[in-house]
Amino acid sequence: MELPPVLPALRPRGIEAIAAAAQAVQANVVALRVAWCKRTGQPPETHDIRTPPPGPVVRMREILIDREMLKSYSEEEILLRLRQVWGEFCSLCWLFPHVDPQAPITFEPLPAGQGLRCLRQVQEKIAEIQTGLWRLRHEQRARFDREAAKDPAFLRDKQHAATRPMQVFGQNIESCGDAELFCCACEYAGMLAALRWATDDRWAWEAPGIMELTVASGR
């Protein structure tokens, strides 16, 4: 397994920018959860995502999901987008020590004295998420790519993957359902994207390539 190197010269965003993104993404999480429950008839109180609405979003409104676009999503698109955005929100909350995404702090204004995790901790977290996403992508290829078994690189990676057990929503990755596998991969991609955005201001929010394991040299 070969993961992309950590960029040597990062330009981290400040705490106010990260807080503004967190509030807007929290609003996206709620909008997608509401859309999912309306579309499927699932009672909101039974959904595993319970984060409350964040209140009026004043800053970074450009990353809010457009209401008309949300209406156009299929049921599957709502589900996968919700899991991706939930991953983004979980990562942004993690940047603020001891913040629970299910019951987050107020991001506007931030509590007095609120700090952020150090850049080294964030880089370690990014490496952990990359490894998890690699494992998920490998399992997806093993299930859905009929040509994978003919690829020597895939067969070498298969041996490495066998040494990395992973839980997907409480199940072993080899035995989880296909839908759970896709949802978990979306969460990991969202987590990776949010942390990359926070640690390097050359990334635009949800920029092309930001959720991929292989990072392009330019932005």
WOJO-V42815 format. One record per pair of residues at least 24 apart in sequence whose C-alpha atoms are under 10 Angstrom apart, sorted by the first residue. I is the first residue (numbers start at 1). J is the second residue. D is the distance in Angstrom with one decimal. If there is no record, write none. Layout:
I&J&D + I&J&D
This chain:
1&131&9.0 + 1&134&8.3 + 1&135&9.5 + 1&153&9.0 + 1&154&9.4 + 1&156&8.3 + 1&157&5.9 + 1&158&9.3 + 1&159&9.8 + 1&160&7.1 + 1&161&8.5 + 2&131&9.5 + 2&134&9.3 + 2&157&9.3 + 2&213&9.6 + 2&214&9.5 + 3&127&8.4 + 3&130&7.3 + 3&131&7.6 + 3&134&8.2 + 3&213&6.9 + 3&214&7.4 + 3&215&9.6 + 4&127&9.2 + 4&130&8.7 + 4&212&9.8 + 4&213&6.6 + 4&214&5.7 + 4&215&6.7 + 4&216&9.6 + 5&127&9.3 + 5&214&9.1 + 5&215&8.7 + 6&123&7.6 + 6&124&9.9 + 6&126&9.0 + 6&127&8.4 + 6&215&9.6 + 7&123&9.8 + 7&200&9.2 + 7&215&9.4 + 7&217&9.4 + 9&200&8.6 + 10&119&9.3 + 10&196&9.5 + 10&198&9.9 + 10&199&6.4 + 10&200&5.2 + 10&201&8.0 + 10&202&8.7 + 11&197&9.8 + 11&198&8.8 + 11&199&6.2 + 11&200&4.4 + 11&201&5.6 + 11&202&7.4 + 11&203&9.7 + 12&119&8.0 + 12&195&9.8 + 12&196&9.1 + 12&197&8.3 + 12&198&6.0 + 12&199&4.0 + 12&200&4.7 + 12&201&6.0 + 12&202&9.1 + 13&197&8.0 + 13&198&5.4 + 13&199&6.0 + 13&200&6.5 + 13&201&5.8 + 13&202&9.6 + 14&116&9.1 + 14&198&8.1 + 14&199&9.1 + 14&201&9.4 + 15&95&9.3 + 15&96&9.0 + 15&110&9.3 + 15&114&8.9 + 15&115&7.5 + 15&116&6.9 + 15&198&9.1 + 16&59&10.0 + 16&107&8.7 + 16&108&8.9 + 16&109&9.1 + 16&110&8.3 + 17&59&8.8 + 17&60&8.4 + 17&198&8.4 + 18&60&9.9 + 18&92&7.1 + 18&93&9.4 + 18&95&8.6 + 18&96&9.4 + 18&107&9.0 + 18&116&9.4 + 18&194&9.4 + 18&195&9.9 + 18&197&9.1 + 18&198&6.5 + 18&199&9.7 + 19&59&9.5 + 19&60&9.9 + 19&92&8.0 + 19&93&8.8 + 19&95&9.6 + 19&96&9.0 + 19&105&9.9 + 19&106&8.9 + 19&107&5.3 + 19&108&7.3 + 19&109&8.6 + 19&110&7.5 + 20&57&8.2 + 20&58&8.4 + 20&59&5.9 + 20&60&6.2 + 20&61&9.0 + 20&107&6.8 + 20&108&7.2 + 20&109&9.3 + 20&110&9.6 + 21&57&9.6 + 21&59&7.9 + 21&60&6.2 + 21&61&8.7 + 21&62&9.9 + 21&63&7.9 + 21&64&9.5 + 21&88&9.6 + 21&89&8.8 + 21&92&7.9 + 21&107&9.0 + 21&194&9.2 + 21&197&10.0 + 21&198&9.3 + 21&205&9.0 + 22&54&9.3 + 22&60&9.5 + 22&88&8.4 + 22&89&6.3 + 22&90&9.1 + 22&91&9.1 + 22&92&5.8 + 22&93&7.1 + 22&95&10.0 + 22&101&9.9 + 22&104&9.7 + 22&106&9.7 + 22&107&7.0 + 22&108&9.5 + 22&194&9.5 + 23&53&9.0 + 23&54&6.1 + 23&55&8.4 + 23&56&8.9 + 23&57&6.7 + 23&58&9.2 + 23&59&8.5 + 23&60&8.7 + 23&61&9.6 + 23&64&9.8 + 23&89&8.8 + 23&92&9.5 + 23&93&9.8 + 23&104&9.7 + 23&105&9.7 + 23&106&8.1 + 23&107&5.8 + 23&108&7.3 + 24&53&9.9 + 24&54&8.0 + 24&55&9.6 + 24&56&9.0 + 24&57&6.1 + 24&58&8.5 + 24&59&7.7 + 24&60&6.6 + 24&61&6.6 + 24&62&8.8 + 24&63&6.8 + 24&64&6.1 + 24&65&9.2 + 24&89&9.3 + 24&107&9.5 + 25&54&9.2 + 25&57&9.7 + 25&60&9.4 + 25&61&9.6 + 25&63&7.5 + 25&64&7.0 + 25&65&8.9 + 25&85&6.9 + 25&86&8.2 + 25&87&10.0 + 25&88&7.3 + 25&89&6.0 + 25&90&9.7 + 25&92&8.8 + 26&51&7.6 + 26&52&8.0 + 26&53&6.9 + 26&54&6.3 + 26&55&9.5 + 26&57&9.6 + 26&64&9.5 + 26&85&8.5 + 26&86&8.2 + 26&88&9.2 + 26&89&6.3 + 26&90&9.4 + 26&92&9.7 + 26&93&9.7 + 26&101&8.7 + 26&104&9.2 + 26&107&9.7 + 27&51&9.4 + 27&52&8.5 + 27&53&5.9 + 27&54&6.0 + 27&55&8.0 + 27&56&8.8 + 27&57&7.8 + 27&61&10.0 + 27&63&10.0 + 27&64&7.4 + 27&65&8.8 + 27&85&10.0 + 27&89&9.7 + 28&53&9.1 + 28&54&9.8 + 28&63&8.6 + 28&64&6.1 + 28&65&6.2 + 28&66&9.4 + 28&81&9.7 + 28&82&8.2 + 28&85&7.1 + 28&86&8.7 + 28&89&9.1 + 29&53&8.6 + 29&54&10.0 + 29&64&9.9 + 29&65&9.6 + 29&81&9.1 + 29&82&6.3 + 29&83&8.7 + 29&84&9.3 + 29&85&6.1 + 29&86&6.0 + 29&87&9.6 + 29&88&9.3 + 29&89&7.7 + 30&54&8.7 + 30&82&8.9 + 30&85&9.9 + 30&86&9.4 + 31&64&9.5 + 31&65&8.2 + 31&66&10.0 + 31&67&8.7 + 31&70&8.5 + 31&78&10.0 + 31&82&8.9 + 32&65&8.8 + 32&70&7.7 + 32&78&6.5 + 32&79&8.0 + 32&80&9.9 + 32&81&7.6 + 32&82&5.6 + 32&83&9.2 + 32&85&8.6 + 32&86&9.5 + 33&78&8.3 + 33&79&8.5 + 33&81&9.9 + 33&82&6.8 + 33&83&9.6 + 33&86&9.7 + 35&70&7.8 + 35&71&8.1 + 35&73&9.4 + 35&75&9.0 + 35&78&7.3 + 35&79&9.4 + 35&82&9.5 + 36&74&9.8 + 36&75&7.2 + 36&76&9.4 + 36&77&9.7 + 36&78&6.3 + 36&79&6.8 + 36&82&8.4 + 39&71&9.9 + 39&74&9.1 + 39&75&6.9 + 39&78&9.1 + 40&75&7.9 + 48&102&9.2 + 49&82&9.6 + 49&83&9.6 + 49&86&8.2 + 49&101&8.9 + 49&102&6.8 + 50&101&8.6 + 50&102&5.4 + 50&103&7.7 + 51&86&9.7 + 51&89&9.9 + 51&100&9.1 + 51&101&6.4 + 51&102&4.3 + 51&103&5.7 + 51&104&7.3 + 52&101&9.4 + 52&102&7.6 + 52&103&7.1 + 52&104&8.3 + 54&104&9.0 + 54&105&9.3 + 54&106&7.3 + 54&107&8.0 + 54&108&8.7 + 55&106&9.1 + 55&107&9.8 + 55&108&8.9 + 56&108&9.2 + 57&107&10.0 + 57&108&8.5 + 58&108&8.9 + 59&108&9.2 + 60&205&10.0 + 62&205&9.4 + 63&205&7.3 + 63&206&8.8 + 76&179&9.6 + 79&179&9.7 + 79&182&9.9 + 79&183&7.6 + 79&186&9.7 + 80&179&9.2 + 80&182&7.5 + 80&183&5.8 + 80&184&9.0 + 80&185&9.2 + 80&186&6.3 + 80&187&8.4 + 81&183&8.8 + 81&186&7.5 + 81&187&8.9 + 81&190&9.2 + 82&183&8.8 + 82&186&8.7 + 82&187&8.5 + 82&190&9.8 + 83&182&9.2 + 83&183&5.8 + 83&184&7.3 + 83&185&8.6 + 83&186&5.7 + 83&187&5.0 + 83&188&8.8 + 83&189&9.4 + 83&190&7.9 + 83&191&10.0 + 84&183&7.7 + 84&184&8.5 + 84&185&8.2 + 84&186&4.6 + 84&187&4.5 + 84&188&7.3 + 84&189&6.6 + 84&190&4.6 + 84&191&7.6 + 84&192&9.9 + 84&193&9.4 + 84&211&9.9 + 85&186&8.4 + 85&187&7.2 + 85&188&9.9 + 85&189&9.3 + 85&190&6.0 + 85&191&8.3 + 85&193&9.9 + 85&194&9.3 + 86&186&9.0 + 86&187&6.5 + 86&188&9.5 + 86&190&7.3 + 86&191&8.2 + 87&184&8.9 + 87&185&9.5 + 87&186&7.4 + 87&187&4.2 + 87&188&6.1 + 87&189&7.3 + 87&190&4.6 + 87&191&4.5 + 87&192&8.2 + 87&193&8.9 + 87&194&8.1 + 88&186&9.7 + 88&187&7.4 + 88&188&8.5 + 88&189&8.2 + 88&190&4.5 + 88&191&4.6 + 88&192&7.6 + 88&193&6.9 + 88&194&5.1 + 88&195&8.0 + 88&206&9.7 + 89&187&9.6 + 89&190&8.1 + 89&191&7.6 + 89&194&7.8 + 90&187&9.0 + 90&188&10.0 + 90&190&8.8 + 90&191&6.9 + 90&194&9.0 + 91&122&9.7 + 91&125&9.3 + 91&126&9.7 + 91&187&9.8 + 91&188&9.4 + 91&190&8.1 + 91&191&5.1 + 91&192&7.8 + 91&193&8.9 + 91&194&6.3 + 91&195&6.4 + 91&198&9.6 + 92&191&8.1 + 92&194&6.5 + 92&195&7.2 + 92&197&9.9 + 92&198&8.1 + 94&122&9.3 + 94&125&9.7 + 94&191&9.8 + 94&195&9.5 + 95&119&9.6 + 95&121&9.2 + 95&122&7.6 + 95&125&10.0 + 95&194&10.0 + 95&195&8.3 + 95&198&8.9 + 119&198&9.9 + 119&199&7.5 + 122&195&7.3 + 122&196&9.2 + 122&198&9.3 + 122&199&7.9 + 123&195&8.6 + 123&196&9.1 + 123&199&8.5 + 125&191&9.6 + 125&192&8.9 + 125&195&8.5 + 126&191&8.4 + 126&192&6.3 + 126&193&9.4 + 126&194&9.8 + 126&195&6.9 + 126&196&7.8 + 126&199&10.0 + 127&192&9.1 + 128&192&9.5 + 129&187&10.0 + 129&188&6.4 + 129&189&8.3 + 129&190&10.0 + 129&191&7.3 + 129&192&6.3 + 129&195&9.7 + 129&213&9.9 + 130&188&8.0 + 130&189&8.6 + 130&191&9.5 + 130&192&7.1 + 130&211&9.7 + 130&212&9.1 + 130&213&6.6 + 130&214&9.9 + 131&164&9.2 + 131&188&9.8 + 131&213&9.1 + 132&164&9.0 + 132&165&9.8 + 132&166&7.7 + 132&167&9.8 + 132&184&9.7 + 132&185&8.6 + 132&188&7.3 + 132&189&9.7 + 133&184&8.7 + 133&185&6.2 + 133&186&8.9 + 133&187&9.1 + 133&188&5.8 + 133&189&6.9 + 133&191&9.8 + 133&192&8.7 + 133&211&9.6 + 133&212&9.1 + 133&213&7.8 + 134&161&9.0 + 134&185&9.1 + 134&188&9.6 + 134&212&9.7 + 134&213&7.3 + 135&160&9.4 + 135&161&6.4 + 135&162&9.5 + 135&164&7.7 + 135&165&8.8 + 135&166&7.9 + 135&173&8.9 + 135&185&9.2 + 136&161&9.5 + 136&166&8.7 + 136&168&9.0 + 136&173&7.9 + 136&174&10.0 + 136&181&7.0 + 136&182&8.3 + 136&184&7.8 + 136&185&5.9 + 136&186&9.7 + 136&188&8.8 + 137&181&9.0 + 137&182&9.0 + 137&185&7.2 + 137&213&9.6 + 139&173&7.7 + 139&174&7.6 + 139&178&9.9 + 139&181&8.3 + 140&178&8.3 + 140&181&7.4 + 140&182&7.9 + 140&185&9.0 + 143&174&9.7 + 143&178&8.6 + 144&178&9.7 + 186&211&9.1 + 189&213&8.8
